[in-house]
Amino acid sequence: MEQIWADLFLDKTVVNDILTKLSIIYNLIRNAGDLEKPDKKKLSNQNFVRKSIKYWVHPDYVTELKALILRHLPINVFKPKDGRDYNPAISSIYYDNSNMGLYMGRLLKTDQAIAIRYRWYGDMSNKEIFAERKTHHEDWTGDNSVKQRFALDECNVNAFNAGQYTLDNKIRQLRAEGKKSEKELNEMETLSREYQRAIKERRLVPTMRTFYNRTAFQLPDDARVRISLDTELTFIREDEGRAKGNWRRTDIGINWPFEELKENEIVRFPYAVLEVKLQTHVGQEPPAWVTEI
């Protein structure tokens, strides 16, 4: 399929635009001509199970797979709040120490093992950076693994890492504006302090960057089936002073395939990654089309 598009002299940007337009058409048909009235079938918070599974997809089948999925789920385009054009790129900077302690904890799936990363969406002009912590819990604990995050302005990340900046003023402002509940504000404050303390006490520094372009498929306000397809997955070294004291390297952006980098600094994963997230009632089978794909 990919070779057919190439033979027609259509690059990936054009093909993705075509698929997005097809997604809109399918969604119109699905909703009887109304884009704003999806068939919402929410599950109650009780008696349902979540399941997530990932697959490797050969690049030759990426376009065909997208076309199959969008017949059932629309492409979910996240529009930036600041009016910038949508960009599917997702970049993350993972922090670790010289012993790779965080990586080993995640690899061995140790209970309460954490991953610490900074993430941004789109290009380098995006100034909203998310500080994220993922915590693994073993099944026997009865707790679910969780991902928590809070936002920072890019200009404050270095100071935050150094312990010279906190979220105190931001939390006071949000409290005054009434934009978040007291519970949410307390959780944000606790998370930010624990995140900052982990960087200091574990001597965490920028270690590895991941980059990929994500296509997300989901019906609005319907979490029963969510699918993401990540392409151009790339791993880039941030360690050994490559960031030069900054929270991330400044000599690269999102210009995949990053041809300016040396081969010992980069690994380009040869497959796309498909993730299917299901939320169904106990004992209920997933939709037949999901199984077929």
C-alpha positions as CSV (number, residue, x, y, z in Angstrom):
1,M,0.0,0.0,0.0
2,E,2.7,2.5,0.9
3,Q,4.5,1.7,-2.4
4,I,1.3,2.5,-4.3
5,W,1.1,6.0,-2.7
6,A,4.8,6.5,-3.5
7,D,4.3,5.5,-7.1
8,L,1.5,8.1,-7.3
9,F,4.0,10.7,-6.0
10,L,2.0,11.3,-2.9
11,D,4.0,12.0,0.3
12,K,2.8,11.0,3.8
13,T,1.4,14.5,4.5
14,V,-0.9,14.3,1.5
15,V,-2.0,10.8,2.3
16,N,-2.7,11.7,5.9
17,D,-4.8,14.7,4.7
18,I,-6.8,12.3,2.5
19,L,-7.4,9.9,5.4
20,T,-8.5,12.8,7.7
21,K,-11.1,13.8,5.1
22,L,-12.3,10.2,4.7
23,S,-12.6,10.1,8.5
24,I,-14.9,13.1,8.5
25,I,-17.0,11.6,5.7
26,Y,-17.4,8.3,7.6
27,N,-18.2,10.2,10.8
28,L,-21.0,12.1,8.9
29,I,-22.5,8.9,7.7
30,R,-22.1,7.3,11.1
31,N,-24.0,10.1,12.8
32,A,-26.6,10.7,10.1
33,G,-25.0,13.9,8.8
34,D,-24.4,15.4,12.3
35,L,-20.7,15.7,13.3
36,E,-21.7,17.0,16.7
37,K,-24.1,14.2,17.7
38,P,-22.1,11.0,18.2
39,D,-23.8,7.9,19.5
40,K,-22.7,8.1,23.1
41,K,-22.9,4.8,25.0
42,K,-21.0,5.3,28.2
43,L,-20.4,2.6,30.6
44,S,-21.1,2.9,34.3
45,N,-18.1,3.1,36.6
46,Q,-18.9,-0.4,38.0
47,N,-18.5,-3.9,36.6
48,F,-16.3,-3.1,33.6
49,V,-12.8,-4.1,32.7
50,R,-10.0,-2.3,31.0
51,K,-7.7,-4.0,28.6
52,S,-4.8,-2.7,26.6
53,I,-2.7,-4.5,24.0
54,K,0.0,-3.4,21.6
55,Y,1.1,-4.7,18.2
56,W,4.0,-4.0,15.9
57,V,2.9,-3.0,12.4
58,H,5.1,-3.2,9.3
59,P,5.3,0.3,7.6
60,D,3.9,-1.1,4.4
61,Y,0.6,-1.7,6.1
62,V,0.2,1.6,8.0
63,T,-2.0,3.4,5.5
64,E,-4.2,0.3,4.9
65,L,-4.6,-0.1,8.7
66,K,-5.6,3.5,9.2
67,A,-8.2,3.2,6.4
68,L,-9.7,0.1,8.1
69,I,-9.9,1.7,11.5
70,L,-11.5,5.0,10.4
71,R,-14.4,3.1,9.0
72,H,-15.4,2.4,12.7
73,L,-13.7,5.2,14.6
74,P,-13.0,8.8,13.6
75,I,-9.5,10.3,13.7
76,N,-9.3,12.3,16.9
77,V,-7.6,15.6,16.1
78,F,-6.4,17.5,19.1
79,K,-6.5,21.2,18.3
80,P,-4.0,23.3,20.3
81,K,-5.6,25.9,22.5
82,D,-3.3,28.7,21.3
83,G,-4.6,28.4,17.7
84,R,-1.5,26.7,16.3
85,D,-2.0,24.1,13.5
86,Y,-2.4,20.5,14.7
87,N,0.9,18.6,14.7
88,P,0.8,14.8,15.5
89,A,4.4,14.8,16.9
90,I,4.9,13.7,20.5
91,S,8.3,14.1,22.2
92,S,9.3,12.9,25.6
93,I,12.5,13.3,27.6
94,Y,13.0,10.5,30.1
95,Y,15.1,11.2,33.2
96,D,17.3,8.6,35.0
97,N,20.6,8.4,36.9
98,S,24.0,6.9,36.1
99,N,22.8,3.5,37.4
100,M,19.7,3.5,35.2
101,G,17.7,2.9,38.4
102,L,14.4,4.0,37.1
103,Y,14.7,2.1,33.8
104,M,15.7,-1.1,35.7
105,G,12.7,-0.7,38.0
106,R,10.3,-0.4,35.1
107,L,12.0,-3.3,33.2
108,L,11.7,-5.6,36.2
109,K,8.2,-4.3,37.0
110,T,9.1,-3.7,40.6
111,D,6.1,-2.5,42.7
112,Q,6.0,1.3,42.8
113,A,8.7,1.6,40.1
114,I,8.4,5.1,38.6
115,A,9.2,6.7,35.3
116,I,9.9,10.5,35.2
117,R,9.6,12.4,31.9
118,Y,8.8,15.7,30.3
119,R,6.5,15.7,27.3
120,W,5.3,18.2,24.7
121,Y,3.0,17.9,21.8
122,G,3.8,19.3,18.3
123,D,6.9,21.3,17.4
124,M,9.5,23.2,19.4
125,S,7.4,26.4,19.6
126,N,5.0,24.7,22.0
127,K,5.8,26.3,25.4
128,E,3.5,24.0,27.4
129,I,5.5,21.2,28.9
130,F,4.0,18.3,30.9
131,A,5.9,16.8,33.8
132,E,4.7,13.2,34.0
133,R,5.2,10.4,36.5
134,K,4.1,6.9,35.8
135,T,3.9,4.5,38.8
136,H,3.8,0.7,38.3
137,H,1.8,-1.4,40.8
138,E,1.9,-5.2,40.9
139,D,-1.4,-7.0,40.5
140,W,-1.3,-8.5,44.0
141,T,-1.5,-5.0,45.5
142,G,-4.9,-4.4,44.0
143,D,-3.9,-1.0,42.8
144,N,-3.9,0.1,39.2
145,S,-0.7,1.6,37.6
146,V,-1.2,5.3,37.3
147,K,0.0,8.2,35.2
148,Q,0.0,11.7,36.8
149,R,1.1,15.0,35.3
150,F,1.1,18.8,35.7
151,A,2.0,21.5,33.2
152,L,5.0,23.9,33.3
153,D,5.9,26.8,31.1
154,E,9.0,25.8,29.1
155,C,11.0,28.8,30.5
156,N,10.5,27.4,34.1
157,V,11.6,23.8,33.6
158,N,15.3,24.3,34.3
159,A,14.5,26.3,37.5
160,F,12.0,23.6,38.6
161,N,14.7,20.9,38.1
162,A,17.1,23.0,40.2
163,G,14.5,23.5,43.0
164,Q,14.5,27.2,42.4
165,Y,10.9,27.3,41.1
166,T,7.7,25.7,42.5
167,L,4.0,25.7,41.6
168,D,3.0,27.6,44.7
169,N,2.1,30.9,42.8
170,K,0.4,29.0,40.0
171,I,-1.7,27.0,42.5
172,R,-2.7,30.2,44.4
173,Q,-3.8,31.7,41.1
174,L,-5.8,28.7,40.1
175,R,-7.4,28.7,43.5
176,A,-8.4,32.3,43.2
177,E,-9.8,31.8,39.7
178,G,-11.8,28.7,40.9
179,K,-10.7,26.7,37.8
180,K,-9.9,23.6,39.8
181,S,-11.3,21.9,42.9
182,E,-9.4,21.9,46.1
183,K,-8.8,18.2,45.8
184,E,-7.2,18.7,42.3
185,L,-5.0,21.6,43.6
186,N,-3.8,19.5,46.6
187,E,-3.0,16.6,44.3
188,M,-1.1,19.0,41.9
189,E,0.9,20.4,44.8
190,T,1.8,17.0,46.2
191,L,2.8,15.6,42.8
192,S,5.0,18.6,41.9
193,R,6.8,18.4,45.2
194,E,7.3,14.6,44.9
195,Y,8.5,15.0,41.3
196,Q,11.0,17.7,42.2
197,R,12.2,15.7,45.2
198,A,12.7,12.6,43.0
199,I,14.9,14.6,40.6
200,K,17.1,15.8,43.4
201,E,17.4,12.8,45.6
202,R,17.8,10.3,42.8
203,R,20.1,12.6,40.9
204,L,18.0,12.3,37.7
205,V,19.2,13.9,34.5
206,P,17.9,13.9,30.9
207,T,18.8,10.4,29.5
208,M,16.6,9.4,26.6
209,R,14.3,11.1,24.1
210,T,11.4,9.3,22.4
211,F,9.7,10.8,19.3
212,Y,6.8,9.6,17.2
213,N,3.8,10.8,15.2
214,R,0.5,9.7,16.7
215,T,-2.8,9.1,15.0
216,A,-5.6,8.6,17.6
217,F,-9.0,7.1,16.8
218,Q,-11.9,7.5,19.2
219,L,-15.6,8.4,19.2
220,P,-16.2,11.6,21.2
221,D,-17.0,11.0,24.8
222,D,-16.9,7.2,24.3
223,A,-14.1,5.3,25.9
224,R,-15.2,1.8,25.0
225,V,-12.6,1.5,22.2
226,R,-9.6,3.8,21.8
227,I,-6.9,3.2,19.3
228,S,-3.6,4.9,18.7
229,L,-1.0,4.3,16.0
230,D,2.5,5.6,16.5
231,T,4.8,5.9,13.5
232,E,8.4,7.1,13.0
233,L,9.2,5.9,16.5
234,T,12.7,7.1,17.4
235,F,15.0,6.8,20.4
236,I,17.6,9.5,20.9
237,R,20.4,9.8,23.5
238,E,20.2,12.8,25.8
239,D,22.8,11.5,28.3
240,E,26.5,12.3,28.8
241,G,26.1,16.0,28.8
242,R,24.4,16.2,25.4
243,A,21.8,18.6,26.9
244,K,24.6,20.8,28.2
245,G,22.9,21.7,31.4
246,N,19.5,22.3,29.8
247,W,16.5,20.1,30.6
248,R,16.6,18.8,27.0
249,R,18.9,18.9,24.0
250,T,18.6,22.1,21.9
251,D,20.4,20.9,18.8
252,I,17.5,18.9,17.5
253,G,13.7,19.4,17.0
254,I,11.1,17.1,15.4
255,N,12.7,16.9,12.0
256,W,12.4,13.1,11.6
257,P,14.5,11.1,10.5
258,F,17.0,13.3,12.3
259,E,19.7,12.7,9.7
260,E,22.0,15.2,11.4
261,L,22.6,12.8,14.3
262,K,25.4,10.3,14.6
263,E,24.4,6.7,14.3
264,N,25.5,6.0,17.9
265,E,23.0,8.6,19.2
266,I,19.8,7.3,17.6
267,V,17.7,4.2,17.0
268,R,14.9,4.4,14.4
269,F,12.4,1.7,15.3
270,P,11.5,-0.1,12.1
271,Y,7.8,-0.7,12.9
272,A,4.8,1.3,13.8
273,V,3.1,0.6,17.2
274,L,-0.6,0.0,17.4
275,E,-2.3,0.2,20.8
276,V,-5.9,-0.9,21.4
277,K,-7.5,0.1,24.6
278,L,-10.8,-1.6,25.4
279,Q,-13.3,-0.8,28.2
280,T,-16.1,-3.4,28.3
281,H,-18.5,-5.0,30.8
282,V,-17.3,-8.0,32.6
283,G,-17.7,-11.1,30.3
284,Q,-18.5,-8.9,27.3
285,E,-16.5,-9.6,24.1
286,P,-14.9,-6.7,22.2
287,P,-16.5,-5.5,19.0
288,A,-16.0,-8.0,16.1
289,W,-14.3,-5.4,13.9
290,V,-11.6,-5.0,16.6
291,T,-10.9,-8.7,16.7
292,E,-10.8,-8.9,12.9
293,I,-8.2,-6.1,12.7
